[in-house]
Amino acid sequence: MRSSEARGILGQQVVIENRPGAGGNIAAELVRRARRRHHLAARNNSILATNQSLYGRLGYDPVKDFAPVALVAIQPNILVVNPNVPATR
């Protein structure tokens, strides 16, 4: 959906901004710090679940600072390791 299409559906201006970096943490912190009067939304691909174990300190609490709004897609994930690692199912 383009910004102009979203504006027509929502009835207000929509700005789409890509904030890459730090595994999605930069964007997540931006959304967390937003003032209540601003309507910010983040689309993420499981960063709220995985970044807790990948990064020692996050600038947000994935459970307390965000609320789900809509399920957009289902994405399967797979973990691969070297065959010499004694990992099992």
N, C-alpha and C positions, 0 to 999 in steps of 0.2 A: 504494500500500500504506500502510495506517495503521500508526502506531507499535505498536499492540496486535497487529496481524497479524505484524509483523516480530519482535516478542518471541516469539510462538509458534513461528515458524520457526527463529529463531536460538537460542532457549532462554535468552535473557538480555534485560535491559531495554534498550530502544532509545529514545534521545532524538533527535528531529529538530529541528534548529535552523537557521533561515534567517539567513545572515550576508551581507546585500547590501552593496554599495559597492565603489568603486575597481575596477570591472570584474571583480569576483571575486577580486581580490588579497587582500582582508581574510580571506575564508574560506580561501583557499589558504595564507596565512601561519599561520592558526590550526591547520590540519591539519598543516603542516610542524613546528610547534613542539610538538605533542602528545607527551607522554611515551610511551615504547614500550608501557607496560602498558595504555594507553587504546586502544581500537579506534575510530579516527576514519576516516571515509570522506568523500570529497567527490565530488559529481556536478558536472561542469562541461560547458559547451558550448564547447569548443575554446579556453578561456582560456589553457591551458598553451601552445598554439601561437601564438596571436595577441598576447598581452600582452607577449611578449618584444620585439616591434617597436613596440608602442604606448607602453610606459613605459620611461623611462631606467634605473630601478633597481627591481628586484623583491626582495622579502624572501625569495625562494626560488629554487632552481634547478629549472626544470620537468623536466629530464631526471634529475638526481641525487636529488631529494627525493621523488619520487613513483613509484609503480609501478602499472601498469594492473591492474585486477582483473576487470572484465567489460565487454563492449560492451553498452550499454543501448539505444542508438538510433543511427541514421545520419541526419545532418542536412546537407542541401545548403547551401552558402554561395554568395553571389554578391557581387561587388564592382561597384559602379556609380560612374561618374565623369561629370562634365559632358561633353557632346558635343564641346566645344572642346578638351578635353585630348587630346593626340596619343597616346593609349594604343591598343595593339593586342593581339590575343590572345597 
